[in-house]
Amino acid sequence: MTNKSFPVGFILLGFSGWPQVELVLFWVVIILYPVTVLSNSTIILLSRMDPRLYIPMYFFLSNLSFLDLCLATACVPQMLSNLWGPDKSITYAGCVMQLCVFLCVGATEGILLVVMAFDRYISVCQPLRYTTIMHCPLCWKLLFMAWLSGLTESLVQSPITFQLPFCTHHHLDDFLCQVPALIRLACGDTSINEWQMTISVVIFTMVPVGLILTTYGRIAQAVGKMKSEAGRQKVIATCSSHLLVVFMFYGTVAMVYTDPKTNFSSKYGKFFTFFYTVVTPMLNPLIYTLRNKEVKDALQRMLRKGICISRS
């Protein structure tokens, strides 16, 4: 009944009940992960190389891409191993490290999405003061605040989770080490952990979503008063991209973390986990690239420069 009963680690059941699904998902991950690495790396590279993208919006976007890279890289190798062969095990230390990174990156990304909404609010509602308000030191402070929040969440929740009295069979009904699955594995009282996770959900999900929706309510009012159709369309394209990313991230996370012991969460939560660890990191840069003319223009300039260098 204690963690010392299985020092070797955990068995990640994953999708072992659906062998055909495992095979399909394995090849989906094999295809999507390189796209994730390439697309997010491109966003980071563009924001660093193109002077026209030296503005707070792309500073935060490049950090979002970095977080997506960290999230995917922390999850995909173990996921591929779990989906491919009969060995479903993960060491205790590996599980601890994966959970710590997972919590830190996930919470940081949640706060960063609020920061990006604030940046769009200042850009649209106070355009004349934008450069004065969103100066470089403030951007770094906001980024530091996001990372500090994620690190705090990881350092607080991880030790509490691994102090649970886990069942001796140590079969984890997931393909990753995350809090809801570990709570379901416990054979003792989990009320404190559930309350702690509820508080985390409120702080890192409900409050951020409320702030983002309030911010975009103000932005919608400002857009309605715009006389320039071109300016209105540009704002709508940029803000709709951010809102789509917000709904994808928070929507899937809420399905997994709202109530870990429900039948729905235990049976289908792993599909939502798969979505926000594999699909969302791949879609985020594509959403911003396809709906943002400045990013597409910067990409074309970089490609033309690369072609010219190769020819010379």
VMD Tcl script that draws the C-alpha trace (Angstrom):
set ca {
  {0.00 0.00 0.00}
  {3.01 2.32 0.09}
  {5.27 3.76 -2.57}
  {8.14 1.58 -1.30}
  {6.21 -1.48 -2.49}
  {7.19 -0.74 -6.10}
  {10.51 1.14 -6.31}
  {10.88 0.17 -9.98}
  {8.15 2.58 -11.08}
  {4.77 2.38 -12.76}
  {3.03 0.51 -15.56}
  {1.37 2.95 -17.97}
  {-1.67 1.14 -19.34}
  {-2.33 3.83 -21.93}
  {-4.37 2.49 -24.83}
  {-3.33 -1.14 -24.25}
  {-7.00 -2.13 -24.29}
  {-7.19 -0.99 -27.93}
  {-4.15 -2.41 -29.80}
  {-5.36 -1.12 -33.18}
  {-5.81 2.38 -31.74}
  {-2.28 2.19 -30.33}
  {-0.85 1.44 -33.77}
  {-2.76 4.29 -35.41}
  {-1.78 6.77 -32.69}
  {1.86 5.70 -32.92}
  {2.04 6.70 -36.57}
  {0.04 9.87 -35.89}
  {2.64 10.89 -33.29}
  {5.51 9.94 -35.61}
  {4.06 12.31 -38.24}
  {2.94 15.15 -35.97}
  {5.99 15.47 -33.72}
  {8.44 16.52 -36.50}
  {5.82 19.01 -37.71}
  {5.57 20.33 -34.14}
  {9.33 20.74 -33.83}
  {9.67 22.36 -37.26}
  {6.73 24.77 -36.94}
  {7.50 25.93 -33.41}
  {11.22 26.26 -34.17}
  {10.32 28.35 -37.22}
  {8.23 30.73 -35.11}
  {11.09 31.11 -32.61}
  {13.63 31.64 -35.40}
  {11.50 34.20 -37.22}
  {10.86 36.23 -34.08}
  {14.60 36.38 -33.43}
  {15.85 37.02 -36.98}
  {13.27 39.36 -38.53}
  {13.48 42.95 -37.16}
  {9.86 43.57 -38.18}
  {8.77 41.02 -35.57}
  {10.64 42.70 -32.71}
  {7.42 43.60 -30.91}
  {5.86 42.20 -27.70}
  {3.24 40.12 -29.54}
  {5.88 37.98 -31.27}
  {8.08 37.94 -28.19}
  {5.27 36.21 -26.31}
  {4.38 34.05 -29.32}
  {7.94 32.75 -29.56}
  {7.84 31.85 -25.87}
  {4.53 30.05 -26.40}
  {6.24 28.04 -29.15}
  {9.11 27.24 -26.79}
  {6.63 25.99 -24.17}
  {4.90 23.83 -26.78}
  {8.27 22.36 -27.74}
  {9.03 21.58 -24.08}
  {5.60 20.03 -23.53}
  {5.78 17.81 -26.61}
  {9.38 16.77 -25.98}
  {8.61 15.86 -22.36}
  {5.73 13.61 -23.41}
  {6.34 12.21 -26.89}
  {9.35 9.87 -26.32}
  {7.60 8.03 -23.47}
  {4.37 8.05 -25.44}
  {5.99 6.44 -28.48}
  {7.56 3.77 -26.29}
  {4.20 3.13 -24.68}
  {2.32 2.93 -27.97}
  {4.81 0.75 -29.86}
  {5.93 -2.19 -27.75}
  {4.78 -4.39 -24.90}
  {6.96 -2.55 -22.37}
  {4.65 -0.01 -20.69}
  {6.85 0.74 -17.70}
  {8.32 4.03 -16.55}
  {10.76 4.43 -13.68}
  {9.71 6.21 -10.52}
  {12.27 8.96 -11.13}
  {11.13 9.28 -14.75}
  {7.54 9.64 -13.64}
  {8.48 12.34 -11.12}
  {10.47 14.28 -13.73}
  {7.72 14.01 -16.32}
  {5.06 15.24 -13.90}
  {7.22 18.17 -12.74}
  {7.91 19.32 -16.29}
  {4.30 18.72 -17.32}
  {2.89 20.83 -14.47}
  {5.45 23.61 -14.86}
  {5.04 23.99 -18.61}
  {1.25 23.62 -18.53}
  {0.73 26.23 -15.80}
  {3.23 28.60 -17.43}
  {1.42 28.34 -20.76}
  {-1.90 29.07 -19.08}
  {-0.58 32.32 -17.53}
  {1.23 33.25 -20.77}
  {-2.08 33.09 -22.67}
  {-3.47 35.68 -20.22}
  {-0.40 37.86 -20.81}
  {-0.91 37.61 -24.57}
  {-4.56 38.65 -24.15}
  {-3.41 41.67 -22.10}
  {-0.94 42.57 -24.86}
  {-3.73 42.46 -27.47}
  {-5.95 44.59 -25.22}
  {-3.33 47.33 -24.95}
  {-2.62 47.15 -28.70}
  {-6.28 47.53 -29.68}
  {-7.74 49.69 -26.92}
  {-4.77 51.97 -26.25}
  {-2.74 51.95 -29.49}
  {-1.11 55.36 -28.93}
  {0.30 54.23 -25.58}
  {1.18 50.71 -26.66}
  {4.94 51.18 -26.96}
  {5.01 53.16 -23.72}
  {3.11 50.54 -21.72}
  {4.44 47.34 -23.30}
  {8.11 48.23 -23.00}
  {10.82 45.59 -22.93}
  {11.35 45.43 -19.12}
  {7.61 44.90 -18.57}
  {7.51 42.10 -21.16}
  {10.34 40.29 -19.41}
  {8.66 40.77 -16.03}
  {5.39 39.33 -17.35}
  {7.26 36.37 -18.83}
  {9.12 35.85 -15.55}
  {5.79 35.95 -13.68}
  {4.38 33.25 -15.98}
  {7.41 30.98 -15.49}
  {7.45 31.60 -11.73}
  {3.77 30.62 -11.53}
  {4.42 27.40 -13.41}
  {7.46 26.54 -11.31}
  {5.52 27.20 -8.11}
  {2.65 24.97 -9.27}
  {5.09 22.17 -10.07}
  {6.99 22.43 -6.77}
  {3.78 22.50 -4.73}
  {1.67 19.86 -6.46}
  {4.30 17.26 -7.37}
  {5.45 16.39 -3.80}
  {1.85 16.25 -2.54}
  {0.88 13.91 -5.37}
  {3.74 11.48 -4.81}
  {3.00 11.26 -1.09}
  {-0.23 9.41 -1.92}
  {-0.52 5.77 -0.74}
  {-0.48 4.15 -4.18}
  {-1.99 0.71 -4.75}
  {0.50 -2.13 -4.98}
  {-0.42 -3.12 -8.54}
  {1.03 0.28 -9.65}
  {-0.94 0.22 -12.93}
  {-1.45 3.82 -14.06}
  {-4.46 4.19 -16.35}
  {-2.80 6.68 -18.69}
  {0.16 6.91 -21.04}
  {1.71 9.80 -19.10}
  {2.34 10.59 -15.45}
  {-0.16 13.29 -14.57}
  {-2.06 14.21 -11.42}
  {-5.56 12.83 -12.20}
  {-4.21 9.40 -13.14}
  {-2.01 9.27 -10.02}
  {-4.97 10.22 -7.81}
  {-7.01 7.38 -9.32}
  {-4.15 4.99 -8.49}
  {-4.27 5.83 -4.77}
  {-5.75 3.29 -2.35}
  {-6.21 5.76 0.50}
  {-7.81 9.10 1.25}
  {-7.26 11.54 -1.63}
  {-9.50 14.38 -0.42}
  {-6.58 16.72 0.30}
  {-5.09 16.10 -3.14}
  {-8.45 16.63 -4.81}
  {-8.97 19.91 -2.98}
  {-5.44 21.00 -3.87}
  {-6.04 20.14 -7.51}
  {-9.37 22.00 -7.46}
  {-7.58 25.11 -6.18}
  {-5.00 24.73 -8.96}
  {-7.77 24.39 -11.55}
  {-9.39 27.59 -10.27}
  {-6.09 29.51 -10.26}
  {-4.68 28.24 -13.54}
  {-7.87 27.60 -15.55}
  {-11.01 29.36 -14.36}
  {-9.41 32.68 -13.37}
  {-7.28 32.92 -16.56}
  {-10.27 32.07 -18.78}
  {-12.36 34.70 -16.98}
  {-9.64 37.33 -17.45}
  {-9.18 36.44 -21.12}
  {-12.91 36.59 -21.87}
  {-13.22 39.91 -20.04}
  {-10.28 41.29 -21.99}
  {-11.73 40.17 -25.31}
  {-15.07 41.66 -24.36}
  {-13.33 45.04 -24.13}
  {-11.50 44.36 -27.38}
  {-14.78 43.52 -29.13}
  {-16.22 46.86 -28.01}
  {-13.18 48.69 -29.36}
  {-13.32 46.79 -32.68}
  {-16.99 47.72 -33.07}
  {-16.04 51.41 -32.91}
  {-13.29 51.16 -35.54}
  {-13.96 53.01 -38.79}
  {-11.22 51.32 -40.81}
  {-12.37 48.01 -42.29}
  {-8.77 46.92 -42.93}
  {-7.80 47.65 -39.33}
  {-10.85 45.80 -38.06}
  {-10.07 42.72 -40.15}
  {-6.43 42.69 -38.98}
  {-7.46 42.83 -35.32}
  {-10.10 40.13 -35.82}
  {-7.59 37.80 -37.54}
  {-4.99 38.20 -34.79}
  {-7.40 37.97 -31.86}
  {-9.38 35.05 -33.30}
  {-6.14 33.07 -33.63}
  {-5.34 33.68 -29.98}
  {-8.88 32.80 -28.88}
  {-8.79 29.55 -30.84}
  {-5.55 28.57 -29.10}
  {-7.08 29.50 -25.74}
  {-10.18 27.34 -26.28}
  {-8.14 24.36 -27.49}
  {-5.80 24.52 -24.51}
  {-8.23 25.24 -21.68}
  {-11.05 23.14 -23.12}
  {-9.06 19.91 -23.21}
  {-7.27 20.58 -19.89}
  {-10.61 21.19 -18.15}
  {-11.93 17.83 -19.39}
  {-9.06 16.02 -17.64}
  {-8.47 18.03 -14.48}
  {-11.96 19.13 -13.39}
  {-12.88 15.84 -11.67}
  {-10.27 13.06 -11.96}
  {-12.43 10.31 -10.46}
  {-15.41 10.54 -12.79}
  {-16.07 7.66 -15.18}
  {-15.73 10.06 -18.12}
  {-12.30 11.29 -16.98}
  {-10.95 7.80 -16.35}
  {-12.17 6.37 -19.67}
  {-11.79 9.26 -22.11}
  {-9.43 11.66 -20.34}
  {-6.41 10.09 -22.03}
  {-7.80 11.10 -25.45}
  {-7.96 14.73 -24.32}
  {-4.47 14.35 -22.84}
  {-3.28 13.09 -26.22}
  {-4.85 16.14 -27.87}
  {-3.23 18.82 -25.70}
  {0.18 17.10 -25.56}
  {0.50 16.16 -29.26}
  {-2.08 17.95 -31.41}
  {-2.29 21.37 -29.74}
  {1.50 22.06 -29.77}
  {1.45 21.27 -33.50}
  {-1.62 23.39 -34.27}
  {-0.67 26.53 -32.31}
  {2.09 27.80 -34.64}
  {0.08 26.79 -37.71}
  {-2.93 28.77 -36.48}
  {-0.84 31.89 -35.93}
  {1.08 31.45 -39.20}
  {-1.92 30.81 -41.45}
  {-3.94 33.69 -39.98}
  {-1.15 36.24 -39.59}
  {0.14 38.11 -42.63}
  {3.22 39.47 -40.83}
  {4.41 35.97 -39.92}
  {3.80 34.69 -43.45}
  {5.68 37.64 -44.93}
  {8.59 37.08 -42.53}
  {8.67 33.40 -43.48}
  {8.74 34.26 -47.19}
  {11.60 36.74 -46.63}
  {13.58 34.13 -44.70}
  {13.01 31.51 -47.42}
  {14.04 33.93 -50.17}
  {17.15 34.86 -48.22}
  {17.99 31.18 -47.74}
  {17.53 30.50 -51.48}
  {19.77 33.44 -52.40}
  {22.49 32.30 -50.01}
  {22.36 28.72 -51.34}
  {22.66 29.94 -54.95}
  {25.60 32.21 -54.18}
}
mol new
graphics top color blue
foreach p $ca { graphics top sphere $p radius 0.5 }
foreach p [lrange $ca 0 end-1] q [lrange $ca 1 end] { graphics top cylinder $p $q radius 0.2 }
display resetview
